[in-house]
Amino acid sequence: MLTPTAMMCDAVKGALAAELTLLASHPVDADGLLCLSIPIEPLDLTVWLAAQPRFPKVYWQGRGSTTAYAGVGAAVVLEGPDLWDRLDAFGQTHPTAGLFGGLRFDPQRAVGPEWAAFGQGAFFLPTFVVEQDDRCTRLHCNLVIPPDASEAQWHARLDEALVDLVLDVPAPGLTPEVEGVAAEEGEPTRWVESVAAITGRIAAGELQKVVLARRKDVTFAAPPDPFRFIRHFKAMKSPAYYFCFQFDSGSAFVGSSPERLFERSGRQVRSEALAGTRTRGAMPTDDEALKASLLASPKDRHEHRLVHDHIRAALAPRCREVVVEELPTVLQLILVQHLLTEMAGTLVDGCADRDLVAALHPTPAVGGLPVDRALAAIRDHERFDRGWYAAPLGRVSHDHVDLTVAIRSGLLHGRRLSLYCGAGIVQDSEAESEWAETEIKFANFMHVIHAG
């Protein structure tokens, strides 16, 4: 007799097979991509992903969106120096297909061994995607089938794809104990020296701003489940993007970023300046005082204005008109709050996603100004490879692109979780206060780690 779980698995497989039969009479596209979709019962997507033996895996949820995606396997992988051209061509042929991926922060820097699985960046269409919101849950299956294949070969390909798909979601386990937390060797002395060197160059007129990042390594007693961190991030209910990319069993990039690079819906695009930071207050009166201090701070307003002006200048020639908020507001997260200015426009004809990425990344919120000199300074002062940290990451389709700047994130490599946080160094920066700012940002992920 079939158990309820086995019945559910058989029902899902039967429904996909029925969908495949319905499509069998239609011609397959030249690249042989076939897309099936069925409704299923709601799932805990993070637990479902952790149970899957296949790679790559992805969890993605946009800031402010109620729709979450969990993907397993790769039906299509797009990468290489012409990545955005390939994404555009793929979108023209398959306008409803959503691909997930990201880029490196600095392609000119050698790939660190811990980032080897992520390469120079890629986007992939998962073989299976669970799309879930408040109203429904759907399972999408993407198959690549030779155009001349018979219906029997179609079903054989589906059976092959389903062979190791886990539909029985187990109970979540516990996060292993933390064995140690360590900053990079030589810190904070190197930080003080770097801030002094950068502020000196700013005073000399060589630079306007450099975002200097730190890495902190957390070692666990055993390799933790990276998707468990997503579950705890979401429980904090902070306005953020939630993401986890796992290309093999040895590493995963996971985070909860508040920052949007850009979102494009059709020809409408919006971006934002997010820079300037204060902690949150323990009491409402303290919180309001810190918010007022942030809004009134000349140093933070200057840092924010550098980002604001750069993004606005990048959008202006690529949009018919750029509408910008008159004054910055404050985006309040769980532990910190930031100055935020949103802007939007309608893209001019001929402006493609690759043009927006090239113009906006890296923003001065994560790189600096002038861009090339700031990147050179980052290479000089940071001893680690940022990899995908602070780089564009998200979901891309023909009609909709949503990319975050992947901050407040960490790279899980075996038992070690490397956390990354940065601070914007401008002329009035003091090493001690900028170090304290990074500690506050690290605390966001440390809170999730200690949630168990």
C-alpha positions as CSV (number, residue, x, y, z in Angstrom):
1,M,0.0,0.0,0.0
2,L,1.3,3.5,-0.9
3,T,2.1,5.8,2.0
4,P,0.7,9.4,1.8
5,T,4.1,10.7,0.9
6,A,4.5,8.1,-1.8
7,M,1.1,8.9,-3.2
8,M,2.1,12.6,-3.3
9,C,5.3,11.7,-5.2
10,D,3.4,9.6,-7.7
11,A,0.8,12.3,-8.1
12,V,3.4,14.9,-9.0
13,K,5.2,12.6,-11.4
14,G,1.9,11.6,-13.0
15,A,0.8,15.2,-13.4
16,L,4.1,16.1,-15.1
17,A,3.8,13.1,-17.4
18,A,0.3,14.2,-18.3
19,E,1.5,17.7,-19.1
20,L,4.3,16.2,-21.3
21,T,1.7,14.2,-23.2
22,L,-0.3,17.3,-23.9
23,L,2.7,19.1,-25.3
24,A,3.9,16.1,-27.4
25,S,1.8,17.2,-30.4
26,H,3.5,20.6,-30.6
27,P,6.9,21.2,-32.2
28,V,9.9,21.7,-30.0
29,D,12.0,24.9,-30.2
30,A,15.3,24.7,-32.1
31,D,17.2,24.5,-28.9
32,G,14.9,21.8,-27.6
33,L,13.7,23.5,-24.4
34,L,10.4,22.1,-23.1
35,C,8.7,23.7,-20.0
36,L,6.2,21.9,-17.8
37,S,4.2,23.4,-14.9
38,I,1.8,21.9,-12.4
39,P,0.3,23.1,-9.0
40,I,1.6,21.3,-5.9
41,E,1.1,21.5,-2.2
42,P,3.0,24.3,-0.3
43,L,6.5,23.4,0.8
44,D,9.1,24.8,3.1
45,L,11.4,25.7,0.3
46,T,14.6,25.9,2.4
47,V,14.1,22.4,3.8
48,W,13.2,21.1,0.3
49,L,16.4,22.5,-1.2
50,A,18.5,21.1,1.6
51,A,17.1,17.6,0.9
52,Q,18.0,17.6,-2.8
53,P,21.1,15.6,-3.8
54,R,21.5,17.5,-7.2
55,F,23.4,20.7,-7.9
56,P,23.3,23.6,-8.6
57,K,20.7,24.8,-6.2
58,V,19.3,28.3,-5.7
59,Y,16.9,30.2,-3.4
60,W,15.8,33.6,-4.5
61,Q,13.3,36.2,-3.2
62,G,13.2,39.8,-4.2
63,R,13.0,42.7,-1.7
64,G,9.4,43.4,-0.9
65,S,8.2,40.4,-3.0
66,T,6.0,37.7,-1.7
67,T,7.1,35.3,-4.4
68,A,10.0,32.9,-3.6
69,Y,11.9,30.6,-5.9
70,A,13.7,27.3,-5.2
71,G,15.6,25.7,-8.1
72,V,17.5,22.5,-8.5
73,G,19.7,21.2,-11.3
74,A,20.6,23.1,-14.5
75,A,18.7,22.6,-17.8
76,V,20.5,25.6,-19.4
77,V,23.7,27.3,-18.2
78,L,24.8,30.7,-19.8
79,E,28.3,32.0,-19.1
80,G,31.3,33.6,-20.7
81,P,32.4,37.1,-21.8
82,D,29.3,37.5,-23.9
83,L,27.0,36.5,-21.1
84,W,24.5,39.4,-21.4
85,D,24.2,39.0,-25.1
86,R,23.5,35.3,-24.6
87,L,20.9,36.1,-21.9
88,D,19.2,38.6,-24.3
89,A,19.1,36.0,-27.1
90,F,17.8,33.3,-24.8
91,G,15.1,35.7,-23.5
92,Q,14.0,36.5,-27.0
93,T,13.4,32.8,-27.7
94,H,12.0,31.9,-24.2
95,P,10.4,35.1,-22.8
96,T,8.8,33.5,-19.7
97,A,11.9,31.6,-18.5
98,G,13.7,33.0,-15.5
99,L,17.4,32.3,-15.0
100,F,19.2,32.8,-11.7
101,G,22.9,33.8,-11.3
102,G,25.5,36.4,-10.5
103,L,28.8,37.9,-11.5
104,R,32.1,38.5,-9.9
105,F,32.7,41.9,-8.1
106,D,36.0,42.4,-9.9
107,P,36.7,40.3,-13.0
108,Q,40.3,41.6,-13.2
109,R,41.2,40.0,-9.9
110,A,42.3,36.3,-9.8
111,V,39.6,33.9,-8.7
112,G,40.4,32.8,-5.1
113,P,40.3,29.0,-4.6
114,E,37.3,29.3,-2.2
115,W,35.4,30.9,-5.1
116,A,36.4,28.3,-7.7
117,A,32.9,26.8,-8.1
118,F,31.5,30.3,-9.0
119,G,34.0,31.1,-11.7
120,Q,33.6,34.4,-13.5
121,G,29.8,34.3,-13.1
122,A,26.9,32.5,-14.7
123,F,23.1,32.3,-14.9
124,F,21.3,29.1,-15.1
125,L,17.7,27.8,-15.8
126,P,17.1,25.1,-13.1
127,T,15.7,21.8,-14.2
128,F,13.1,22.1,-11.4
129,V,11.8,25.3,-9.9
130,V,9.3,25.6,-7.1
131,E,7.6,29.0,-7.3
132,Q,5.6,29.9,-4.2
133,D,3.7,32.9,-3.0
134,D,0.8,33.5,-0.6
135,R,-1.8,32.1,-3.0
136,C,-0.3,29.1,-4.7
137,T,2.7,26.8,-5.2
138,R,3.8,25.6,-8.6
139,L,6.5,23.1,-9.7
140,H,8.1,24.0,-13.1
141,C,10.1,21.4,-14.9
142,N,12.5,22.5,-17.7
143,L,13.8,19.8,-20.1
144,V,16.1,19.9,-23.0
145,I,15.0,17.4,-25.7
146,P,16.3,16.9,-29.2
147,P,13.9,18.4,-31.7
148,D,13.5,15.1,-33.6
149,A,12.9,13.0,-30.4
150,S,9.8,10.8,-30.2
151,E,7.2,11.1,-27.5
152,A,8.6,8.0,-25.8
153,Q,12.0,9.7,-25.7
154,W,10.3,12.8,-24.2
155,H,8.9,10.6,-21.3
156,A,12.3,8.9,-20.9
157,R,13.9,12.3,-20.5
158,L,11.3,13.3,-17.8
159,D,11.9,10.0,-16.0
160,E,15.6,10.6,-16.0
161,A,15.1,14.1,-14.6
162,L,12.9,12.9,-11.8
163,V,15.1,10.0,-10.7
164,D,16.7,11.8,-7.8
165,L,14.2,14.6,-7.1
166,V,13.2,14.5,-3.5
167,L,9.6,15.4,-2.8
168,D,9.4,14.0,0.7
169,V,10.5,17.0,2.8
170,P,12.2,16.0,6.1
171,A,12.2,18.0,9.3
172,P,14.9,20.6,9.5
173,G,18.0,19.8,11.5
174,L,20.0,22.0,13.8
175,T,22.9,24.3,12.9
176,P,26.2,22.8,14.1
177,E,28.0,24.5,17.0
178,V,30.3,27.4,16.3
179,E,33.9,26.4,17.1
180,G,35.5,29.8,16.5
181,V,35.2,33.3,15.0
182,A,38.3,35.0,13.6
183,A,39.1,38.3,11.8
184,E,41.8,38.3,9.2
185,E,45.4,38.0,10.4
186,G,46.9,41.4,11.2
187,E,43.5,43.1,12.0
188,P,42.6,45.7,13.2
189,T,46.1,47.1,12.6
190,R,45.9,46.7,8.8
191,W,42.5,48.3,8.8
192,V,43.8,51.4,10.6
193,E,46.7,51.6,8.1
194,S,44.5,51.2,5.1
195,V,42.0,53.8,6.2
196,A,44.9,56.3,6.9
197,A,46.3,55.6,3.4
198,I,43.0,56.0,1.7
199,T,42.0,59.2,3.5
200,G,45.4,60.6,2.7
201,R,44.8,59.9,-1.0
202,I,41.3,61.5,-0.7
203,A,42.9,64.6,0.9
204,A,45.4,64.7,-2.0
205,G,42.5,64.7,-4.6
206,E,43.3,61.3,-6.0
207,L,40.2,59.6,-4.7
208,Q,36.7,60.7,-3.5
209,K,35.6,57.4,-1.8
210,V,36.7,53.8,-1.4
211,V,34.5,51.1,0.1
212,L,36.9,49.0,2.1
213,A,35.7,45.5,3.1
214,R,36.5,43.1,5.8
215,R,36.3,39.3,6.1
216,K,35.5,37.4,9.2
217,D,35.6,33.6,9.3
218,V,33.2,31.5,11.4
219,T,34.2,27.9,11.8
220,F,31.5,25.2,12.7
221,A,31.9,21.8,14.2
222,A,30.4,20.3,11.0
223,P,29.4,21.7,7.6
224,P,26.1,23.6,8.2
225,D,23.0,23.7,5.9
226,P,23.3,27.1,4.1
227,F,19.5,27.2,3.4
228,R,18.9,27.2,7.1
229,F,20.4,30.7,7.3
230,I,17.8,31.8,4.8
231,R,15.0,30.6,7.1
232,H,16.4,32.6,9.9
233,F,17.0,35.7,7.8
234,K,13.4,35.6,6.7
235,A,12.2,35.2,10.3
236,M,13.8,38.6,11.0
237,K,11.4,40.2,8.5
238,S,13.9,42.7,7.3
239,P,13.3,44.5,4.0
240,A,15.9,42.6,2.0
241,Y,16.7,40.2,-0.9
242,Y,17.1,36.6,0.3
243,F,19.5,34.4,-1.8
244,C,21.5,31.3,-1.6
245,F,23.5,29.8,-4.5
246,Q,25.1,26.4,-4.2
247,F,27.0,25.0,-7.2
248,D,28.4,22.0,-5.5
249,S,28.4,20.2,-2.1
250,G,31.5,22.1,-0.9
251,S,30.4,25.7,-1.1
252,A,27.5,28.1,-1.1
253,F,27.0,31.9,-1.2
254,V,24.2,33.1,1.0
255,G,22.9,36.4,2.2
256,S,20.2,39.0,2.9
257,S,21.0,42.2,1.1
258,P,19.0,45.4,1.4
259,E,20.4,47.0,-1.7
260,R,18.9,46.9,-5.2
261,L,21.2,47.4,-8.2
262,F,18.3,47.8,-10.6
263,E,14.9,46.3,-11.4
264,R,13.6,46.4,-15.0
265,S,10.0,45.6,-15.9
266,G,9.6,45.9,-19.6
267,R,11.2,49.2,-20.4
268,Q,10.7,50.7,-16.9
269,V,13.8,50.7,-14.7
270,R,14.4,51.7,-11.1
271,S,17.5,51.9,-9.1
272,E,18.6,53.5,-5.8
273,A,21.4,55.1,-3.8
274,L,21.9,53.3,-0.5
275,A,24.7,54.7,1.6
276,G,25.2,56.2,5.0
277,T,24.7,54.1,8.1
278,R,23.6,54.2,11.7
279,T,22.8,51.5,14.2
280,R,19.2,50.9,15.5
281,G,18.2,52.1,18.9
282,A,17.1,49.8,21.7
283,M,14.2,52.1,22.5
284,P,11.9,54.0,20.1
285,T,13.3,57.4,21.4
286,D,16.9,56.2,20.8
287,D,16.0,54.9,17.4
288,E,14.5,58.2,16.3
289,A,17.5,60.1,17.6
290,L,19.8,57.9,15.6
291,K,17.7,58.3,12.5
292,A,17.7,62.1,12.9
293,S,21.5,62.0,13.4
294,L,21.9,60.0,10.2
295,L,19.7,62.4,8.2
296,A,21.6,65.4,9.6
297,S,25.2,64.0,9.4
298,P,27.3,66.0,6.8
299,K,29.7,63.0,6.5
300,D,26.9,60.5,5.8
301,R,25.0,62.9,3.5
302,H,28.3,63.5,1.5
303,E,28.9,59.7,1.2
304,H,25.3,59.2,0.1
305,R,25.4,62.1,-2.4
306,L,28.5,60.5,-4.1
307,V,26.4,57.3,-4.7
308,H,23.3,59.3,-5.6
309,D,25.0,61.5,-8.2
310,H,26.9,58.5,-9.8
311,I,23.7,56.4,-10.3
312,R,21.7,59.3,-11.5
313,A,24.4,60.2,-14.1
314,A,24.6,56.6,-15.2
315,L,20.8,56.4,-15.8
316,A,20.4,59.8,-17.4
317,P,21.7,59.0,-20.9
318,R,20.0,55.6,-20.8
319,C,16.5,56.9,-19.9
320,R,14.1,59.4,-21.4
321,E,13.7,60.9,-18.0
322,V,15.0,60.1,-14.6
323,V,12.6,60.8,-11.7
324,V,14.5,61.1,-8.4
325,E,13.2,61.4,-4.8
326,E,13.8,65.0,-3.7
327,L,15.3,64.1,-0.3
328,P,16.8,60.8,1.0
329,T,14.6,58.7,3.3
330,V,15.8,56.1,5.8
331,L,15.6,52.3,5.1
332,Q,15.4,50.7,8.6
333,L,16.7,47.1,8.9
334,I,16.8,45.0,12.1
335,L,20.2,46.2,13.4
336,V,21.1,49.1,11.1
337,Q,19.5,51.9,9.1
338,H,20.7,53.5,5.8
339,L,20.0,56.7,3.8
340,L,18.0,55.7,0.7
341,T,17.1,57.6,-2.4
342,E,15.1,55.9,-5.1
343,M,15.1,56.8,-8.8
344,A,13.2,55.5,-11.9
345,G,13.0,56.0,-15.6
346,T,12.0,54.7,-19.0
347,L,14.8,53.2,-21.0
348,V,15.6,54.6,-24.4
349,D,15.5,52.4,-27.4
350,G,18.6,50.2,-27.7
351,C,19.5,50.2,-24.1
352,A,20.0,46.6,-22.9
353,D,20.5,45.0,-19.5
354,R,24.2,44.7,-20.3
355,D,24.4,48.5,-20.7
356,L,22.8,49.0,-17.3
357,V,25.1,46.5,-15.6
358,A,28.2,48.1,-17.1
359,A,27.0,51.6,-16.2
360,L,25.9,50.9,-12.6
361,H,28.3,48.2,-11.3
362,P,30.2,48.8,-9.1
363,T,28.2,51.6,-7.5
364,P,30.1,53.9,-5.2
365,A,28.2,52.2,-2.4
366,V,30.4,49.1,-2.7
367,G,33.3,50.3,-4.9
368,G,34.2,54.0,-4.8
369,L,35.0,57.0,-6.9
370,P,36.6,57.4,-9.4
371,V,35.7,53.8,-10.1
372,D,38.9,52.6,-11.7
373,R,41.1,54.1,-9.0
374,A,38.9,52.9,-6.2
375,L,39.0,49.3,-7.6
376,A,42.8,49.6,-7.8
377,A,42.9,50.7,-4.1
378,I,40.6,47.8,-3.1
379,R,43.0,45.4,-4.8
380,D,45.9,47.0,-2.9
381,H,44.3,46.9,0.5
382,E,42.1,43.8,0.6
383,R,44.0,40.6,0.8
384,F,41.0,38.4,-0.1
385,D,39.0,37.8,-3.3
386,R,35.5,39.3,-2.9
387,G,34.1,36.8,-5.4
388,W,30.4,37.4,-5.7
389,Y,30.3,39.6,-2.6
390,A,29.0,43.1,-3.5
391,A,28.4,42.0,-7.1
392,P,25.2,41.9,-9.2
393,L,23.1,38.8,-8.4
394,G,19.5,37.8,-9.1
395,R,16.8,36.6,-11.5
396,V,16.7,37.5,-15.2
397,S,14.0,37.0,-17.8
398,H,13.0,38.7,-21.0
399,D,10.4,41.1,-19.4
400,H,11.7,41.3,-15.9
401,V,15.2,41.7,-14.3
402,D,15.8,42.1,-10.6
403,L,19.4,42.4,-9.4
404,T,20.6,43.0,-5.9
405,V,24.0,44.1,-4.8
406,A,25.1,41.0,-2.9
407,I,26.1,42.6,0.4
408,R,25.4,41.3,4.0
409,S,26.5,37.9,2.7
410,G,28.9,35.0,3.3
411,L,30.6,32.2,1.5
412,L,30.2,28.8,3.0
413,H,33.2,26.6,2.2
414,G,33.0,23.3,4.1
415,R,33.0,24.1,7.8
416,R,34.1,27.7,7.3
417,L,31.7,30.5,6.7
418,S,33.5,33.7,5.5
419,L,31.4,36.8,6.2
420,Y,32.0,40.0,4.2
421,C,31.1,43.6,5.2
422,G,32.4,47.0,4.1
423,A,32.4,50.6,5.0
424,G,32.6,53.7,2.8
425,I,35.8,55.6,3.4
426,V,35.6,59.3,2.7
427,Q,37.6,62.3,3.7
428,D,36.2,62.6,7.3
429,S,36.3,58.9,8.0
430,E,37.9,57.6,11.2
431,A,39.2,54.1,11.3
432,E,37.7,53.3,14.7
433,S,34.1,54.4,13.7
434,E,34.3,52.6,10.3
435,W,35.5,49.4,12.0
436,A,32.6,49.7,14.4
437,E,30.2,50.1,11.5
438,T,31.4,46.8,9.9
439,E,31.0,45.1,13.3
440,I,27.4,46.2,13.4
441,K,26.9,44.8,9.9
442,F,28.6,41.5,10.8
443,A,26.2,41.3,13.7
444,N,23.3,40.8,11.3
445,F,24.6,37.5,10.1
446,M,26.0,36.5,13.5
447,H,22.5,36.9,14.9
448,V,21.3,34.4,12.3
449,I,24.1,32.0,13.1
450,H,23.3,32.0,16.8
451,A,19.6,31.5,16.1
452,G,20.3,27.7,15.9
